[in-house]
Amino acid sequence: MANKKLSLEMAKEKNRENILSFTSLFVSKVITANSVVSFEDRLKLENAVRSLNNKKIFDEWENLIAVKDQTHAQAELEKFLQVLIGAAAK
């Protein structure tokens, strides 16, 4: 029982680390970027978000990248960041 609980806690911690690592990559490549996000960086972000294996994060990612105008982009960015923070806090 103790081993199972420890394994579960370790898996949760690894998941948090992965989410925080993705969030850091997202901030550096998108939010604080001084230019348009390159194709290589978009691909890296796409692969990283998929590797999280979190449907809620991925669904919000899809909503974010589908946005066509600045007003909606701001709202979707806020939602996406909230989902990332919420998932890392679990």
Secondary structure as the mmCIF struct_conf table of DSSP 4:
data_model
#
loop_
_struct_conf.conf_type_id
_struct_conf.id
_struct_conf.beg_label_comp_id
_struct_conf.beg_label_asym_id
_struct_conf.beg_label_seq_id
_struct_conf.end_label_comp_id
_struct_conf.end_label_asym_id
_struct_conf.end_label_seq_id
HELX_RH_AL_P HELX_RH_AL_P1 ALA A 2 PHE A 26
HELX_RH_PI_P HELX_RH_PI_P1 VAL A 27 ILE A 31
BEND BEND1 THR A 32 THR A 32
BEND BEND2 ASN A 34 SER A 35
HELX_LH_PP_P HELX_LH_PP_P1 VAL A 36 SER A 38
HELX_RH_AL_P HELX_RH_AL_P2 PHE A 39 SER A 51
TURN_TY1_P TURN_TY1_P1 LEU A 52 LEU A 52
HELX_RH_AL_P HELX_RH_AL_P3 LYS A 55 ALA A 66
BEND BEND3 ASP A 69 ASP A 69
HELX_RH_AL_P HELX_RH_AL_P4 GLN A 70 ALA A 89
#
